[in-house]
Every structure is written in C-alpha cells, then in structure tokens.
Amino acid sequence: MSLNPQYVPSHGLLKGRSVLITAAAGAGIGFSAARRCAEEGCRALMISDIHPRRLEEAVAKLKEETGLAEVYGQLCNVTVEEEVQALVAAAEARLGGVDVLINNAGLGGQKRVVDMSDEEWSRVLDITLTGTFRMTRAMLPAMQARGRGAIVNNASVLGWRAQKEQAHYAAAKAGVMALTRCAALEAAEYGVRINAVSPSIALHDFLKKASSEELLAQLAGREAFGRAAEVWEVANVMVFLASDYASYMAGEVLSVSSQHA
C-alpha cells in the first residue's frame, strides 16, 4: 500500500503557460493545483475566491512558497455572471491571455432527498455545475480565437458512484462530466481541449470540518490504497490534463481513484 506518497518533483509541464483557477484560496485541491502549476513552470497565475482575506493570504503564500512573482487574486462568485465575466477579462489582461483554466469551484453538503429544500438543491447545482458552465462559456471565445487552450474541470467519483445524502452534489458532478464531454467536442474544432478530473476522497481542512471522522474513515477505507488522496495527488492529474502530455485527450474524465462505481 502507498501509505506515505512522496511529493512529486516538478518537470516543467506548464513552462511558459498562464493559468486561471477558481476557488483556489484555502487548503483544498484548488490551492494545491495553483501551487503545482507554479512549480511546473507557469509564467503567470491568477486565482479567484469569494473570501477576500483568504484570497489575499493565498496569493502571498503562493508567491513566497513558489517564487513566482506574477500571482494575482480576484474575487469572484461563480453564480454571478457579471463577476465571472470580470474575472475572465481581468485574467486575459493581467496574464496576457489565459492558456489554462481550471474550474475548481464547487459546493457539497449532506442531506437526504426527503429533507432537501429547493434552495439547498439549487445552490449546490448553481455553484458546482452552472458555475463551471459560466466559466467555460466566458473563457472559450478568447481561447477559440487563439486556436489553443486547455480547460480542466473538477468533477467527482460521485458522478458515477451512489452515496446517501449526496443526491444534489452527485447530480451536479454528473452534470460536470456531461458538460465536459459535450463542450469538448465543440471546443476541439478550435484547438481547445476540455477534460475533467474525478477525485474520490482528498483530505483537506474544509472536508474535515464538513464531514464526521467516522464517515471519512469509512470512505477512505474503500479505496485501493486504504487511504484518502493527498490534495496534491489530485492536482498532479489536473496539471497533466492541462499539459501537452494530454494533447490528444478531449472530453475525458480521469478518475483519481481505484473505482468508478
């Protein structure tokens, strides 16, 4: 069993590229993806979040830990079209064009179907699925005009796998998978690649607060290595999909897990 995975050294997979990542402040997959992109040689990076202080701290931390000078932050709520458009416009201007977009914004929760309100259902779908759609729609015109670019969406194995109290989140992530496949066929005509990563369970502070230790241990025990993923293990696959190593991949959903169902 790989109980203690070793952090993978960088290989310059994104050398000279610019990267935009949503919901990348904090200690989750988004921030880890931002750090990995910087380590893999991206020339400029912009991250977004809805928390001003956390966003400011994340930008400072990325600059300090990676040595990348061109790291920018922009507040953005992906449920608000005006903010999405403003984020893409700012990234295009400050990064000199966006080469890679990582759609990481999402929201989960635990609630049985019979107890779930319309508002709870809609909020998870709006952030997780429609937010990914809004960002993709806003980013594609510029990428398509340049004839290149890569978009990586963050899905989940719950798009395939059933779990109690996760109907809204699973439906949203299954939607992200379908959106990825369909949008990828349209974007491929212009030389733009769209793919998705599908994590199972990746431990970070927010997940620990949102779920019980018993549930997390149970979910981790189902995995082939008998443990949850490190957030950087998911970020590694995102970087791969953003890189030229995935040049012939379009509409794929890669599971960072041993099981699809």
N, C-alpha and C positions, 0 to 999 in steps of 0.2 A: 504493500500500500504506500502511496505517496503522501505520507502524513505531514511532511515538512518540505513543501516545494521550495525550490531555490529561485529567487528573483532572477528573471532572465535579463542578461545584459543587452544593451541596445545594438542594433545592426544598421542604423541609418535608413530604416524603411520609408520614412517620410521626409527625407532630406529635401529641403527647398520648398516644401509644401506649406500652405496656410490652412489652419483648422479652426472651425467653429463648433463648439459643443454646448448644448443646452443642459440646464440643471446640473452644473459641474462644480458648484461650491459644496463644501462639507467633506465627508469622508467616504462617500459611496463610489459606485462604478464610474460616474461622470468625472469626478476629480481624479481618480486613478487613470482614466483614459486621457485626461488632459496632461497629466504628468508623463505618461508613456509617450504621447505624441511629441512632447518637448524633448524627451530623451531620445526619441527616434529621429531627431533632426529637423522638425518642422521649423520654418523660418519665422512664423508669427502665429499667435494663438489668441482667440477670443473665447471667453466662457460667459455664459449667462446664468442667472438665477433670479429668484424672487425675493431673496433676503439680502438687503444692502450690506450689512456688516459682514455676514458670512462670505458674500461675494468679494468684498474688499480684502478680507483676510486670505481667501483662496488665491487671488491674483498675486498678493505679496508672497505667499508661500511658494507658489509655482516659480516666481522669479528667483527666489532665494535658493530653492532646492535644485532647480534645473539649470540655472544660469542663463535662461532665455530672457532677453531684455524686452522683446515685443510680446508681452502678455497683457491683454486688455479684458476688462469686465464690462458687462452691460446688463442692466436689469431687464427682465422680460418675463411676462406671464404668457405662456403659450396658448391660453384660452382667449387672449385679446388680439385680434387681427392687427390692430394698429401697432401694438408692441412687437409683434412678430415681424412686420414689415420694417419697423425701425431697427430691429436687431440685425436683420439681413443687410439693410442699407449701411448701417454702421460698420458691419464686418467687411462688406465689399470695399468700403472706403479706407478703413484703417489697415486692413490686411492686404490691400492691393489685389482684391479678388479672392474668393473663397475656393480653395481646391477640395477641401474635405468638410462635410457636415456630418456630425454625429448627433442624432436625435436621441437624447437620453431622458428627457423629461417624462415622468410618469407618476402615477399615484395608485396605491393599493388600499388595503383595508380588509377587515374581516367582518362579514355579516351574512347571515342566512337569507336566502331569497325571500322567504315569507316575512322577514323583518326589515327588508331593504326598502327605503323610500325612493321615489323617483329622483329626488335631489342627489342622494348618495350614488345611485346608478349613473346618473348623468354626469356628475362631477368626475368620476373615475374615467368614463368614456371620453369626456371633453378634454381632459389633460393628456391622457395616455394615448388615445387613438387620434382624436381630431387635432390635438396639438402637433402630433407627428405629421399629419396631413397638412396642416397650415404651414409648418416649417418647410416641408418638401415643396409645396406649391410656391412658396415665396422664393425659394433658393433655385429652383430648376431653370427659370428663364435666363439667369446670368450664366449658370453652368452650361446650359444648352447653347447659348450664343458663343461661348468659348470653345465648344466642342470637346469638353473634358470635365472631369469632376467625379467625386465619389461621395455617396451618401450611405451612412451606416445607421440602421435603426436598432434600438434596443427592444427586443421582444421578450419572450419568456417561455419556458417549457410548459407553463400553464396554458399556452395557446394550443397545446396538444393534450396535456395531462389534466385529468379531473382532480379537484380538491374541494372539500367542503368550505363554505363561506367565502369562496373566491369567484363567484359567478361573474361579477362585474369586471374584475381585473382580468380573468381568463378570457372573457368575451372581448375586452379591449385589446389584449395582446394577440389573440387570434386575428383580430382586425388588422393589427400592425403587420402581421405576417402576410395577410391577403393584400394589403396596401403595398407592401414591399414587392410582392410578385408582379402585381399589375402595373404599378408605376415604373418598375424596372424595364418592362417591355417597351414602354413609351420613351423612357429616357435613353435606352440603348441606341435608339435611332440617331441620337445626337452625340454619342460617345460618352455618355454619363452612366456610371454604374451605381445601382442601388441594391444593397443586400442588408441582411439583418443578423444579429447575434441573439441567441436564445439561451440565457442563463437559467440554471436551475435554482440553486441557493448560493448566494455570495454574501458572506457575513460582513456587516458594517454597523456603525453605531445606530443609525436610524432603524434598521431592521431589528436590532436587539431591543430597542425601545418599543417597537410596534408589535412584536410577537413574544410569546412566552418562551422561556428556556426549554420547556418540555417539547413544544411544537418544533422549535428549531433543531433540537437534538433528533427528533423523530424524522424530520425531513432530511437532515444530513446523513442519517443512518441508511437511507435508501440509496444513496449514491455509491457508485462503484468503488471509490476510494474511502468510503465510510466517513467522509468529512464534507463540510461546505467548501466552496471555492473561495480563494482569496480574490478580492476585487480586481487585483492586477492580472489575474489569470483570465478574467473576462475581458479586461482592457486589451490584453495581448491579441485576442481574436478580433477585436474591433480594429486594432492597428493593422493586422493582416488584411482584413477586408478593405481597408482604406488604401492599402499599398498596391504597388504594381504586381506583387506576387499573386493578387487576386484578379488580374487583368481580364480573365475570361469568365468571371463569375458575375451573374446578373439575376436578381430575383431569388437568391438563395437565402435560406435561413439556417445558420450553423448553430447547432446545439452545443453549449459548453456544459455537457452533462453526458452521462452514460446511457440515459433512457429518454426516448421520445414520449412514451406513454406508460 
